[in-house]
């Protein structure tokens, strides 16, 4: 299936890239399309992280860390409430 931005419907992640990270956050090792995600440097709380936002509506999705599994080595740590799931074969409606 597809995980899309809850605000605008842009596809952000595929269910086959989701994995159990043990963090309590929805975790993916790659995005649906790199152009669907904006990457911003976040220096809050005394650390440097990479914030991820929806490229279409600028909605905050979470952060990406370099400690994920193969093949990417990335862990997209995503706020589940920012996503909407659509099962395989179901069309993702575009919101305005």
N, CA, C and O atoms as a CHARMM CRD file, in Angstrom:
* protein
*
  384
    1    1 UNK  N      0.81500  -1.19200   0.00000 PROA 1      0.00000
    2    1 UNK  CA     0.00000   0.00000   0.00000 PROA 1      0.00000
    3    1 UNK  C      0.85700   1.25300   0.00000 PROA 1      0.00000
    4    1 UNK  O      2.08400   1.19400  -0.07900 PROA 1      0.00000
    5    2 UNK  N      0.18300   2.38200   0.09000 PROA 2      0.00000
    6    2 UNK  CA     0.84500   3.68800   0.03700 PROA 2      0.00000
    7    2 UNK  C      0.47500   4.51800   1.25400 PROA 2      0.00000
    8    2 UNK  O     -0.68800   4.57500   1.65200 PROA 2      0.00000
    9    3 UNK  N      1.47000   5.15800   1.83600 PROA 3      0.00000
   10    3 UNK  CA     1.25400   6.12400   2.90600 PROA 3      0.00000
   11    3 UNK  C      1.37300   7.50900   2.28400 PROA 3      0.00000
   12    3 UNK  O      2.41400   7.86800   1.73500 PROA 3      0.00000
   13    4 UNK  N      0.29100   8.28700   2.37800 PROA 4      0.00000
   14    4 UNK  CA     0.25200   9.61400   1.77600 PROA 4      0.00000
   15    4 UNK  C      0.14900  10.67900   2.85900 PROA 4      0.00000
   16    4 UNK  O     -0.26300  10.39800   3.98500 PROA 4      0.00000
   17    5 UNK  N      0.52500  11.89300   2.51100 PROA 5      0.00000
   18    5 UNK  CA     0.38200  13.02800   3.41700 PROA 5      0.00000
   19    5 UNK  C     -1.10300  13.19900   3.74000 PROA 5      0.00000
   20    5 UNK  O     -1.93000  13.29500   2.83300 PROA 5      0.00000
   21    6 UNK  N     -1.43600  13.23500   5.01500 PROA 6      0.00000
   22    6 UNK  CA    -2.82700  13.38200   5.43900 PROA 6      0.00000
   23    6 UNK  C     -3.40900  14.72700   5.00500 PROA 6      0.00000
   24    6 UNK  O     -4.61600  14.83600   4.78900 PROA 6      0.00000
   25    7 UNK  N     -2.56800  15.74500   4.87600 PROA 7      0.00000
   26    7 UNK  CA    -3.06400  17.07700   4.52400 PROA 7      0.00000
   27    7 UNK  C     -3.36800  17.24300   3.04400 PROA 7      0.00000
   28    7 UNK  O     -4.38300  17.83900   2.68600 PROA 7      0.00000
   29    8 UNK  N     -2.49200  16.71900   2.16800 PROA 8      0.00000
   30    8 UNK  CA    -2.66000  17.00200   0.73100 PROA 8      0.00000
   31    8 UNK  C     -2.75900  15.76800  -0.15800 PROA 8      0.00000
   32    8 UNK  O     -3.09800  15.89400  -1.33400 PROA 8      0.00000
   33    9 UNK  N     -2.47200  14.57900   0.37000 PROA 9      0.00000
   34    9 UNK  CA    -2.59200  13.35700  -0.41600 PROA 9      0.00000
   35    9 UNK  C     -1.37600  12.96300  -1.22900 PROA 9      0.00000
   36    9 UNK  O     -1.43300  11.98500  -1.97400 PROA 9      0.00000
   37   10 UNK  N     -0.27400  13.69300  -1.11100 PROA 10     0.00000
   38   10 UNK  CA     0.92700  13.33600  -1.86500 PROA 10     0.00000
   39   10 UNK  C      1.49700  12.01600  -1.33200 PROA 10     0.00000
   40   10 UNK  O      1.72700  11.90500  -0.12800 PROA 10     0.00000
   41   11 UNK  N      1.73200  11.01100  -2.18700 PROA 11     0.00000
   42   11 UNK  CA     2.33700   9.75500  -1.72800 PROA 11     0.00000
   43   11 UNK  C      3.74100  10.01200  -1.16000 PROA 11     0.00000
   44   11 UNK  O      4.57800  10.63100  -1.81800 PROA 11     0.00000
   45   12 UNK  N      3.99000   9.53100   0.06400 PROA 12     0.00000
   46   12 UNK  CA     5.28000   9.76900   0.71600 PROA 12     0.00000
   47   12 UNK  C      6.08300   8.49700   0.95400 PROA 12     0.00000
   48   12 UNK  O      7.31000   8.51700   0.85700 PROA 12     0.00000
   49   13 UNK  N      5.40600   7.38000   1.26800 PROA 13     0.00000
   50   13 UNK  CA     6.10000   6.12900   1.56800 PROA 13     0.00000
   51   13 UNK  C      5.28100   4.95000   1.05900 PROA 13     0.00000
   52   13 UNK  O      4.06300   5.04100   0.90400 PROA 13     0.00000
   53   14 UNK  N      5.97700   3.83000   0.80000 PROA 14     0.00000
   54   14 UNK  CA     5.32800   2.57000   0.41500 PROA 14     0.00000
   55   14 UNK  C      5.39000   1.61200   1.60500 PROA 14     0.00000
   56   14 UNK  O      6.33200   1.64300   2.39700 PROA 14     0.00000
   57   15 UNK  N      4.38300   0.77400   1.71100 PROA 15     0.00000
   58   15 UNK  CA     4.35700  -0.16600   2.84000 PROA 15     0.00000
   59   15 UNK  C      5.51600  -1.16100   2.79000 PROA 15     0.00000
   60   15 UNK  O      5.93300  -1.66700   3.83200 PROA 15     0.00000
   61   16 UNK  N      6.04200  -1.45100   1.59400 PROA 16     0.00000
   62   16 UNK  CA     7.16000  -2.40100   1.52300 PROA 16     0.00000
   63   16 UNK  C      8.48700  -1.80200   1.98500 PROA 16     0.00000
   64   16 UNK  O      9.49600  -2.50600   2.03700 PROA 16     0.00000
   65   17 UNK  N      8.49600  -0.50100   2.32400 PROA 17     0.00000
   66   17 UNK  CA     9.71000   0.10900   2.88500 PROA 17     0.00000
   67   17 UNK  C      9.55500   0.38100   4.38500 PROA 17     0.00000
   68   17 UNK  O     10.43900   0.97500   5.00200 PROA 17     0.00000
   69   18 UNK  N      8.43500  -0.05100   4.97100 PROA 18     0.00000
   70   18 UNK  CA     8.20200   0.13800   6.40400 PROA 18     0.00000
   71   18 UNK  C      8.90000  -0.98100   7.17500 PROA 18     0.00000
   72   18 UNK  O      8.93800  -2.12400   6.71900 PROA 18     0.00000
   73   19 UNK  N      9.45000  -0.65200   8.33500 PROA 19     0.00000
   74   19 UNK  CA    10.08900  -1.67200   9.17100 PROA 19     0.00000
   75   19 UNK  C      9.88100  -1.33600  10.63900 PROA 19     0.00000
   76   19 UNK  O      9.56100  -0.19900  10.98700 PROA 19     0.00000
   77   20 UNK  N     10.06600  -2.33200  11.49600 PROA 20     0.00000
   78   20 UNK  CA     9.93000  -2.14000  12.94200 PROA 20     0.00000
   79   20 UNK  C     11.27400  -1.66000  13.49300 PROA 20     0.00000
   80   20 UNK  O     12.25400  -2.40600  13.50500 PROA 20     0.00000
   81   21 UNK  N     11.30500  -0.41500  13.94600 PROA 21     0.00000
   82   21 UNK  CA    12.56100   0.16100  14.44300 PROA 21     0.00000
   83   21 UNK  C     12.68800   0.06200  15.95700 PROA 21     0.00000
   84   21 UNK  O     13.76700   0.28900  16.50300 PROA 21     0.00000
   85   22 UNK  N     11.58800  -0.27700  16.64500 PROA 22     0.00000
   86   22 UNK  CA    11.62500  -0.34200  18.09900 PROA 22     0.00000
   87   22 UNK  C     11.52300   1.01500  18.76600 PROA 22     0.00000
   88   22 UNK  O     11.69600   1.12000  19.98000 PROA 22     0.00000
   89   23 UNK  N     11.24400   2.06400  17.98900 PROA 23     0.00000
   90   23 UNK  CA    11.18500   3.42300  18.53600 PROA 23     0.00000
   91   23 UNK  C      9.77600   3.86500  18.91300 PROA 23     0.00000
   92   23 UNK  O      9.60900   4.83800  19.64800 PROA 23     0.00000
   93   24 UNK  N      8.75200   3.15400  18.41500 PROA 24     0.00000
   94   24 UNK  CA     7.38000   3.58500  18.63600 PROA 24     0.00000
   95   24 UNK  C      6.86800   4.51500  17.54700 PROA 24     0.00000
   96   24 UNK  O      5.68900   4.87100  17.54000 PROA 24     0.00000
   97   25 UNK  N      7.73600   4.91000  16.63200 PROA 25     0.00000
   98   25 UNK  CA     7.36800   5.77400  15.51300 PROA 25     0.00000
   99   25 UNK  C      7.27800   4.92600  14.24400 PROA 25     0.00000
  100   25 UNK  O      7.98400   3.92800  14.10000 PROA 25     0.00000
  101   26 UNK  N      6.40300   5.33500  13.32900 PROA 26     0.00000
  102   26 UNK  CA     6.37500   4.67800  12.02000 PROA 26     0.00000
  103   26 UNK  C      7.73800   4.90100  11.37100 PROA 26     0.00000
  104   26 UNK  O      8.22300   6.03100  11.32200 PROA 26     0.00000
  105   27 UNK  N      8.35500   3.83700  10.87600 PROA 27     0.00000
  106   27 UNK  CA     9.70500   3.93700  10.32100 PROA 27     0.00000
  107   27 UNK  C      9.76800   3.31200   8.93300 PROA 27     0.00000
  108   27 UNK  O      9.20800   2.24400   8.68700 PROA 27     0.00000
  109   28 UNK  N     10.45900   3.99800   8.03900 PROA 28     0.00000
  110   28 UNK  CA    10.61100   3.56700   6.65100 PROA 28     0.00000
  111   28 UNK  C     12.07800   3.71500   6.26900 PROA 28     0.00000
  112   28 UNK  O     12.76000   4.60100   6.78300 PROA 28     0.00000
  113   29 UNK  N     12.58000   2.85200   5.36300 PROA 29     0.00000
  114   29 UNK  CA    13.97900   2.97900   4.94400 PROA 29     0.00000
  115   29 UNK  C     14.14300   3.78500   3.66400 PROA 29     0.00000
  116   29 UNK  O     15.27200   4.07900   3.27000 PROA 29     0.00000
  117   30 UNK  N     13.05000   4.15000   3.00500 PROA 30     0.00000
  118   30 UNK  CA    13.14300   5.05000   1.84900 PROA 30     0.00000
  119   30 UNK  C     11.78700   5.69400   1.60200 PROA 30     0.00000
  120   30 UNK  O     10.75200   5.18100   2.02900 PROA 30     0.00000
  121   31 UNK  N     11.80800   6.81900   0.91200 PROA 31     0.00000
  122   31 UNK  CA    10.57300   7.52700   0.58800 PROA 31     0.00000
  123   31 UNK  C      9.98400   7.00600  -0.72000 PROA 31     0.00000
  124   31 UNK  O     10.66000   6.31500  -1.48200 PROA 31     0.00000
  125   32 UNK  N      8.73100   7.33900  -0.97100 PROA 32     0.00000
  126   32 UNK  CA     8.03600   6.97800  -2.21000 PROA 32     0.00000
  127   32 UNK  C      8.78500   7.55400  -3.40700 PROA 32     0.00000
  128   32 UNK  O      8.99300   6.87400  -4.41200 PROA 32     0.00000
  129   33 UNK  N      9.18400   8.81700  -3.28100 PROA 33     0.00000
  130   33 UNK  CA     9.92300   9.54000  -4.32400 PROA 33     0.00000
  131   33 UNK  C     10.68600  10.65300  -3.61300 PROA 33     0.00000
  132   33 UNK  O     10.08700  11.41400  -2.85400 PROA 33     0.00000
  133   34 UNK  N     11.98100  10.76300  -3.84100 PROA 34     0.00000
  134   34 UNK  CA    12.78300  11.77800  -3.14000 PROA 34     0.00000
  135   34 UNK  C     12.26700  13.19100  -3.36800 PROA 34     0.00000
  136   34 UNK  O     12.45600  14.06300  -2.52000 PROA 34     0.00000
  137   35 UNK  N     11.61800  13.42800  -4.50300 PROA 35     0.00000
  138   35 UNK  CA    11.08700  14.76000  -4.78900 PROA 35     0.00000
  139   35 UNK  C      9.80400  15.05300  -4.00800 PROA 35     0.00000
  140   35 UNK  O      9.32500  16.18700  -4.01700 PROA 35     0.00000
  141   36 UNK  N      9.25000  14.05700  -3.34100 PROA 36     0.00000
  142   36 UNK  CA     8.03400  14.25700  -2.55400 PROA 36     0.00000
  143   36 UNK  C      8.33700  14.69300  -1.12200 PROA 36     0.00000
  144   36 UNK  O      7.42200  15.00600  -0.36100 PROA 36     0.00000
  145   37 UNK  N      9.61600  14.71300  -0.75600 PROA 37     0.00000
  146   37 UNK  CA    10.04700  15.06600   0.60200 PROA 37     0.00000
  147   37 UNK  C     10.97700  16.27100   0.55100 PROA 37     0.00000
  148   37 UNK  O     11.86800  16.34100  -0.29500 PROA 37     0.00000
  149   38 UNK  N     10.76500  17.22400   1.46700 PROA 38     0.00000
  150   38 UNK  CA    11.71300  18.33400   1.66400 PROA 38     0.00000
  151   38 UNK  C     12.57500  17.98000   2.86700 PROA 38     0.00000
  152   38 UNK  O     12.07400  17.46700   3.86700 PROA 38     0.00000
  153   39 UNK  N     13.86400  18.25100   2.76900 PROA 39     0.00000
  154   39 UNK  CA    14.81700  17.95400   3.83300 PROA 39     0.00000
  155   39 UNK  C     15.34600  19.27200   4.38700 PROA 39     0.00000
  156   39 UNK  O     15.88500  20.08600   3.63800 PROA 39     0.00000
  157   40 UNK  N     15.19600  19.48800   5.69500 PROA 40     0.00000
  158   40 UNK  CA    15.61800  20.73100   6.33600 PROA 40     0.00000
  159   40 UNK  C     16.50900  20.42600   7.53500 PROA 40     0.00000
  160   40 UNK  O     16.25500  19.46800   8.26600 PROA 40     0.00000
  161   41 UNK  N     17.53500  21.22000   7.74200 PROA 41     0.00000
  162   41 UNK  CA    18.38500  21.06300   8.91800 PROA 41     0.00000
  163   41 UNK  C     17.63200  21.57700  10.13600 PROA 41     0.00000
  164   41 UNK  O     17.09800  22.68600  10.12400 PROA 41     0.00000
  165   42 UNK  N     17.59200  20.76600  11.18300 PROA 42     0.00000
  166   42 UNK  CA    16.89000  21.08800  12.42900 PROA 42     0.00000
  167   42 UNK  C     17.92100  21.05600  13.55400 PROA 42     0.00000
  168   42 UNK  O     18.47800  20.00000  13.85400 PROA 42     0.00000
  169   43 UNK  N     18.17700  22.20200  14.17500 PROA 43     0.00000
  170   43 UNK  CA    19.18800  22.28500  15.24000 PROA 43     0.00000
  171   43 UNK  C     18.56000  22.51700  16.61100 PROA 43     0.00000
  172   43 UNK  O     19.20000  23.08500  17.49500 PROA 43     0.00000
  173   44 UNK  N     17.31600  22.08300  16.79500 PROA 44     0.00000
  174   44 UNK  CA    16.64000  22.24300  18.08400 PROA 44     0.00000
  175   44 UNK  C     17.13400  21.20500  19.08600 PROA 44     0.00000
  176   44 UNK  O     17.67200  20.16100  18.71500 PROA 44     0.00000
  177   45 UNK  N     16.93800  21.52000  20.36100 PROA 45     0.00000
  178   45 UNK  CA    17.22900  20.60600  21.46600 PROA 45     0.00000
  179   45 UNK  C     18.69700  20.19500  21.55000 PROA 45     0.00000
  180   45 UNK  O     19.00300  19.09600  22.01200 PROA 45     0.00000
  181   46 UNK  N     19.60700  21.06500  21.10900 PROA 46     0.00000
  182   46 UNK  CA    21.03500  20.82300  21.24700 PROA 46     0.00000
  183   46 UNK  C     21.59700  19.73600  20.34900 PROA 46     0.00000
  184   46 UNK  O     22.66500  19.19300  20.63100 PROA 46     0.00000
  185   47 UNK  N     20.89500  19.41100  19.27400 PROA 47     0.00000
  186   47 UNK  CA    21.38800  18.39300  18.33900 PROA 47     0.00000
  187   47 UNK  C     21.08500  18.83100  16.91600 PROA 47     0.00000
  188   47 UNK  O     20.24900  19.70500  16.68800 PROA 47     0.00000
  189   48 UNK  N     21.76400  18.22400  15.97300 PROA 48     0.00000
  190   48 UNK  CA    21.50100  18.49800  14.56200 PROA 48     0.00000
  191   48 UNK  C     20.82200  17.27900  13.96000 PROA 48     0.00000
  192   48 UNK  O     21.35400  16.17000  13.98700 PROA 48     0.00000
  193   49 UNK  N     19.62600  17.51600  13.41300 PROA 49     0.00000
  194   49 UNK  CA    18.84700  16.44600  12.78600 PROA 49     0.00000
  195   49 UNK  C     18.38000  16.93600  11.42000 PROA 49     0.00000
  196   49 UNK  O     18.53000  18.11100  11.08700 PROA 49     0.00000
  197   50 UNK  N     17.81900  16.03400  10.64300 PROA 50     0.00000
  198   50 UNK  CA    17.23000  16.40000   9.35900 PROA 50     0.00000
  199   50 UNK  C     15.72300  16.22700   9.46000 PROA 50     0.00000
  200   50 UNK  O     15.21500  15.11100   9.57400 PROA 50     0.00000
  201   51 UNK  N     15.01900  17.34800   9.41600 PROA 51     0.00000
  202   51 UNK  CA    13.55400  17.32400   9.43600 PROA 51     0.00000
  203   51 UNK  C     13.04600  16.97200   8.04500 PROA 51     0.00000
  204   51 UNK  O     13.63800  17.37200   7.04300 PROA 51     0.00000
  205   52 UNK  N     11.94900  16.22300   7.98500 PROA 52     0.00000
  206   52 UNK  CA    11.32600  15.93000   6.69400 PROA 52     0.00000
  207   52 UNK  C      9.92300  16.53100   6.66900 PROA 52     0.00000
  208   52 UNK  O      9.16400  16.45100   7.63500 PROA 52     0.00000
  209   53 UNK  N      9.61100  17.14100   5.51700 PROA 53     0.00000
  210   53 UNK  CA     8.30200  17.76900   5.30100 PROA 53     0.00000
  211   53 UNK  C      7.75400  17.34300   3.95500 PROA 53     0.00000
  212   53 UNK  O      8.50900  16.98200   3.05200 PROA 53     0.00000
  213   54 UNK  N      6.45100  17.38400   3.82500 PROA 54     0.00000
  214   54 UNK  CA     5.81000  17.10800   2.54000 PROA 54     0.00000
  215   54 UNK  C      6.21500  18.20100   1.56200 PROA 54     0.00000
  216   54 UNK  O      6.11300  19.38700   1.87500 PROA 54     0.00000
  217   55 UNK  N      6.67300  17.80800   0.38600 PROA 55     0.00000
  218   55 UNK  CA     7.13500  18.78400  -0.61100 PROA 55     0.00000
  219   55 UNK  C      5.98800  19.60300  -1.19400 PROA 55     0.00000
  220   55 UNK  O      6.21300  20.70700  -1.68900 PROA 55     0.00000
  221   56 UNK  N      4.77400  19.08700  -1.14600 PROA 56     0.00000
  222   56 UNK  CA     3.64000  19.81300  -1.72500 PROA 56     0.00000
  223   56 UNK  C      3.04100  20.83300  -0.75200 PROA 56     0.00000
  224   56 UNK  O      2.85900  21.99300  -1.12000 PROA 56     0.00000
  225   57 UNK  N      2.73200  20.42100   0.47800 PROA 57     0.00000
  226   57 UNK  CA     2.01400  21.31400   1.40200 PROA 57     0.00000
  227   57 UNK  C      2.87000  21.80100   2.56800 PROA 57     0.00000
  228   57 UNK  O      2.40800  22.60400   3.37800 PROA 57     0.00000
  229   58 UNK  N      4.11100  21.32300   2.66200 PROA 58     0.00000
  230   58 UNK  CA     5.05600  21.70200   3.71000 PROA 58     0.00000
  231   58 UNK  C      4.67100  21.16800   5.09100 PROA 58     0.00000
  232   58 UNK  O      5.15600  21.66800   6.10600 PROA 58     0.00000
  233   59 UNK  N      3.80400  20.15700   5.13300 PROA 59     0.00000
  234   59 UNK  CA     3.42000  19.56300   6.41000 PROA 59     0.00000
  235   59 UNK  C      4.57400  18.78800   7.03300 PROA 59     0.00000
  236   59 UNK  O      5.24900  18.01200   6.35700 PROA 59     0.00000
  237   60 UNK  N      4.79400  19.00600   8.33500 PROA 60     0.00000
  238   60 UNK  CA     5.85200  18.29000   9.06400 PROA 60     0.00000
  239   60 UNK  C      5.51900  16.80300   9.10300 PROA 60     0.00000
  240   60 UNK  O      4.39900  16.42100   9.44200 PROA 60     0.00000
  241   61 UNK  N      6.49800  15.96300   8.75400 PROA 61     0.00000
  242   61 UNK  CA     6.32200  14.51100   8.76300 PROA 61     0.00000
  243   61 UNK  C      7.13500  13.83900   9.86300 PROA 61     0.00000
  244   61 UNK  O      6.69700  12.83700  10.42900 PROA 61     0.00000
  245   62 UNK  N      8.30700  14.37600  10.17100 PROA 62     0.00000
  246   62 UNK  CA     9.18300  13.76600  11.16200 PROA 62     0.00000
  247   62 UNK  C     10.62700  14.10900  10.87100 PROA 62     0.00000
  248   62 UNK  O     10.95000  15.23600  10.49600 PROA 62     0.00000
  249   63 UNK  N     11.50800  13.10900  11.05100 PROA 63     0.00000
  250   63 UNK  CA    12.94400  13.30300  10.83500 PROA 63     0.00000
  251   63 UNK  C     13.51800  12.06300  10.15400 PROA 63     0.00000
  252   63 UNK  O     12.92000  10.98800  10.19300 PROA 63     0.00000
  253   64 UNK  N     14.67300  12.22600   9.53500 PROA 64     0.00000
  254   64 UNK  CA    15.36900  11.08100   8.94500 PROA 64     0.00000
  255   64 UNK  C     16.74100  10.97300   9.60700 PROA 64     0.00000
  256   64 UNK  O     17.42900  11.97200   9.81500 PROA 64     0.00000
  257   65 UNK  N     17.12400   9.73300   9.93300 PROA 65     0.00000
  258   65 UNK  CA    18.38400   9.45900  10.62300 PROA 65     0.00000
  259   65 UNK  C     19.18700   8.42600   9.82400 PROA 65     0.00000
  260   65 UNK  O     18.60800   7.59700   9.12200 PROA 65     0.00000
  261   66 UNK  N     20.52200   8.47700   9.93100 PROA 66     0.00000
  262   66 UNK  CA    21.37900   7.55800   9.15800 PROA 66     0.00000
  263   66 UNK  C     21.63500   6.22900   9.86900 PROA 66     0.00000
  264   66 UNK  O     22.74200   5.69500   9.79900 PROA 66     0.00000
  265   67 UNK  N     20.61700   5.68800  10.55600 PROA 67     0.00000
  266   67 UNK  CA    20.81400   4.43500  11.30100 PROA 67     0.00000
  267   67 UNK  C     19.77400   3.36700  10.93300 PROA 67     0.00000
  268   67 UNK  O     19.42200   2.52300  11.75700 PROA 67     0.00000
  269   68 UNK  N     19.29200   3.41500   9.69400 PROA 68     0.00000
  270   68 UNK  CA    18.28400   2.45900   9.24000 PROA 68     0.00000
  271   68 UNK  C     18.89900   1.22700   8.60600 PROA 68     0.00000
  272   68 UNK  O     20.12000   1.11500   8.49600 PROA 68     0.00000
  273   69 UNK  N     18.04700   0.30700   8.19000 PROA 69     0.00000
  274   69 UNK  CA    18.51500  -0.94100   7.58300 PROA 69     0.00000
  275   69 UNK  C     18.90500  -0.77100   6.11600 PROA 69     0.00000
  276   69 UNK  O     18.68000   0.27900   5.51400 PROA 69     0.00000
  277   70 UNK  N     19.49100  -1.81900   5.56100 PROA 70     0.00000
  278   70 UNK  CA    19.77400  -1.85700   4.12500 PROA 70     0.00000
  279   70 UNK  C     18.43200  -1.84700   3.39200 PROA 70     0.00000
  280   70 UNK  O     17.44200  -2.29500   3.97200 PROA 70     0.00000
  281   71 UNK  N     18.34600  -1.38400   2.20700 PROA 71     0.00000
  282   71 UNK  CA    19.46400  -1.00200   1.34900 PROA 71     0.00000
  283   71 UNK  C     19.90100   0.44800   1.50300 PROA 71     0.00000
  284   71 UNK  O     20.96700   0.80900   1.00300 PROA 71     0.00000
  285   72 UNK  N     19.11700   1.30100   2.17700 PROA 72     0.00000
  286   72 UNK  CA    19.43400   2.73500   2.20800 PROA 72     0.00000
  287   72 UNK  C     20.27400   3.16200   3.40400 PROA 72     0.00000
  288   72 UNK  O     21.02700   4.13100   3.31700 PROA 72     0.00000
  289   73 UNK  N     20.15300   2.44700   4.52000 PROA 73     0.00000
  290   73 UNK  CA    20.81600   2.87900   5.74600 PROA 73     0.00000
  291   73 UNK  C     20.11100   4.05400   6.40200 PROA 73     0.00000
  292   73 UNK  O     20.61200   4.61700   7.37500 PROA 73     0.00000
  293   74 UNK  N     18.94800   4.42700   5.87500 PROA 74     0.00000
  294   74 UNK  CA    18.19500   5.56500   6.39700 PROA 74     0.00000
  295   74 UNK  C     17.01300   5.07400   7.23500 PROA 74     0.00000
  296   74 UNK  O     16.44900   4.01100   6.97500 PROA 74     0.00000
  297   75 UNK  N     16.65000   5.87000   8.24700 PROA 75     0.00000
  298   75 UNK  CA    15.44400   5.60800   9.03900 PROA 75     0.00000
  299   75 UNK  C     14.59600   6.86800   9.02200 PROA 75     0.00000
  300   75 UNK  O     14.88600   7.84000   9.72000 PROA 75     0.00000
  301   76 UNK  N     13.55000   6.83700   8.22000 PROA 76     0.00000
  302   76 UNK  CA    12.58500   7.93100   8.20200 PROA 76     0.00000
  303   76 UNK  C     11.65700   7.69300   9.38500 PROA 76     0.00000
  304   76 UNK  O     10.85000   6.76400   9.37300 PROA 76     0.00000
  305   77 UNK  N     11.77500   8.52500  10.39400 PROA 77     0.00000
  306   77 UNK  CA    11.01700   8.41600  11.63800 PROA 77     0.00000
  307   77 UNK  C      9.83200   9.37500  11.50600 PROA 77     0.00000
  308   77 UNK  O      9.99900  10.59100  11.59800 PROA 77     0.00000
  309   78 UNK  N      8.63500   8.82300  11.29000 PROA 78     0.00000
  310   78 UNK  CA     7.49600   9.62700  10.86400 PROA 78     0.00000
  311   78 UNK  C      6.38000   9.62700  11.90500 PROA 78     0.00000
  312   78 UNK  O      6.08300   8.60100  12.51800 PROA 78     0.00000
  313   79 UNK  N      5.77300  10.78800  12.09200 PROA 79     0.00000
  314   79 UNK  CA     4.62100  10.93800  12.96300 PROA 79     0.00000
  315   79 UNK  C      3.42500  10.28900  12.26000 PROA 79     0.00000
  316   79 UNK  O      2.97700  10.78000  11.22400 PROA 79     0.00000
  317   80 UNK  N      2.91300   9.20400  12.80800 PROA 80     0.00000
  318   80 UNK  CA     1.82700   8.45700  12.15800 PROA 80     0.00000
  319   80 UNK  C      0.60000   9.30800  11.88200 PROA 80     0.00000
  320   80 UNK  O     -0.11200   9.06600  10.90700 PROA 80     0.00000
  321   81 UNK  N      0.34300  10.29800  12.72200 PROA 81     0.00000
  322   81 UNK  CA    -0.84900  11.13000  12.51400 PROA 81     0.00000
  323   81 UNK  C     -0.72000  12.03500  11.29200 PROA 81     0.00000
  324   81 UNK  O     -1.70500  12.64100  10.86900 PROA 81     0.00000
  325   82 UNK  N      0.47600  12.13500  10.72000 PROA 82     0.00000
  326   82 UNK  CA     0.66600  12.96100   9.52000 PROA 82     0.00000
  327   82 UNK  C      0.44300  12.16100   8.23800 PROA 82     0.00000
  328   82 UNK  O      0.48800  12.71400   7.14000 PROA 82     0.00000
  329   83 UNK  N      0.20000  10.84300   8.38500 PROA 83     0.00000
  330   83 UNK  CA     0.04400   9.95500   7.23000 PROA 83     0.00000
  331   83 UNK  C     -1.36600   9.38100   7.13900 PROA 83     0.00000
  332   83 UNK  O     -2.08000   9.27700   8.13600 PROA 83     0.00000
  333   84 UNK  N     -1.74500   9.01300   5.92400 PROA 84     0.00000
  334   84 UNK  CA    -2.98000   8.27700   5.67900 PROA 84     0.00000
  335   84 UNK  C     -2.61600   7.08500   4.79800 PROA 84     0.00000
  336   84 UNK  O     -1.93200   7.24300   3.78700 PROA 84     0.00000
  337   85 UNK  N     -3.07700   5.88500   5.18400 PROA 85     0.00000
  338   85 UNK  CA    -2.72600   4.66700   4.46000 PROA 85     0.00000
  339   85 UNK  C     -3.79300   4.30300   3.43600 PROA 85     0.00000
  340   85 UNK  O     -4.99000   4.38100   3.71100 PROA 85     0.00000
  341   86 UNK  N     -3.33600   3.90200   2.24000 PROA 86     0.00000
  342   86 UNK  CA    -4.21100   3.42700   1.17600 PROA 86     0.00000
  343   86 UNK  C     -3.71100   2.04800   0.75000 PROA 86     0.00000
  344   86 UNK  O     -2.56800   1.91800   0.31200 PROA 86     0.00000
  345   87 UNK  N     -4.55700   1.00900   0.87300 PROA 87     0.00000
  346   87 UNK  CA    -4.14500  -0.34700   0.49900 PROA 87     0.00000
  347   87 UNK  C     -3.73900  -0.44500  -0.96900 PROA 87     0.00000
  348   87 UNK  O     -4.15200   0.36500  -1.79900 PROA 87     0.00000
  349   88 UNK  N     -2.92000  -1.45500  -1.27100 PROA 88     0.00000
  350   88 UNK  CA    -2.46700  -1.71800  -2.64100 PROA 88     0.00000
  351   88 UNK  C     -3.67100  -1.78000  -3.57500 PROA 88     0.00000
  352   88 UNK  O     -4.65900  -2.45200  -3.27900 PROA 88     0.00000
  353   89 UNK  N     -3.58700  -1.07900  -4.70000 PROA 89     0.00000
  354   89 UNK  CA    -4.65700  -1.07200  -5.68800 PROA 89     0.00000
  355   89 UNK  C     -5.69500   0.01700  -5.48100 PROA 89     0.00000
  356   89 UNK  O     -6.49200   0.29100  -6.37800 PROA 89     0.00000
  357   90 UNK  N     -5.69400   0.64100  -4.30800 PROA 90     0.00000
  358   90 UNK  CA    -6.64100   1.72700  -4.04300 PROA 90     0.00000
  359   90 UNK  C     -6.01400   3.05100  -4.46700 PROA 90     0.00000
  360   90 UNK  O     -4.86300   3.33000  -4.13000 PROA 90     0.00000
  361   91 UNK  N     -6.75300   3.85300  -5.19100 PROA 91     0.00000
  362   91 UNK  CA    -6.23600   5.13300  -5.66800 PROA 91     0.00000
  363   91 UNK  C     -6.08500   6.11200  -4.51000 PROA 91     0.00000
  364   91 UNK  O     -6.94400   6.18500  -3.63200 PROA 91     0.00000
  365   92 UNK  N     -4.99600   6.85600  -4.51600 PROA 92     0.00000
  366   92 UNK  CA    -4.76100   7.88400  -3.50500 PROA 92     0.00000
  367   92 UNK  C     -5.43500   9.16500  -3.99600 PROA 92     0.00000
  368   92 UNK  O     -4.99400   9.75200  -4.98400 PROA 92     0.00000
  369   93 UNK  N     -6.50900   9.61100  -3.31100 PROA 93     0.00000
  370   93 UNK  CA    -7.18300  10.82500  -3.76700 PROA 93     0.00000
  371   93 UNK  C     -6.33000  12.06100  -3.50300 PROA 93     0.00000
  372   93 UNK  O     -5.70100  12.17100  -2.45000 PROA 93     0.00000
  373   94 UNK  N     -6.30900  12.97100  -4.43900 PROA 94     0.00000
  374   94 UNK  CA    -5.56500  14.21900  -4.27000 PROA 94     0.00000
  375   94 UNK  C     -6.46400  15.24100  -3.59200 PROA 94     0.00000
  376   94 UNK  O     -7.59800  15.46300  -4.01600 PROA 94     0.00000
  377   95 UNK  N     -5.95500  15.85500  -2.54400 PROA 95     0.00000
  378   95 UNK  CA    -6.71900  16.84500  -1.78500 PROA 95     0.00000
  379   95 UNK  C     -6.28400  18.23300  -2.20900 PROA 95     0.00000
  380   95 UNK  O     -5.17200  18.42600  -2.70000 PROA 95     0.00000
  381   96 UNK  N     -7.15900  19.18700  -2.01900 PROA 96     0.00000
  382   96 UNK  CA    -6.79200  20.57100  -2.38100 PROA 96     0.00000
  383   96 UNK  C     -6.49300  21.38400  -1.15000 PROA 96     0.00000
  384   96 UNK  O     -6.16800  22.56600  -1.25500 PROA 96     0.00000
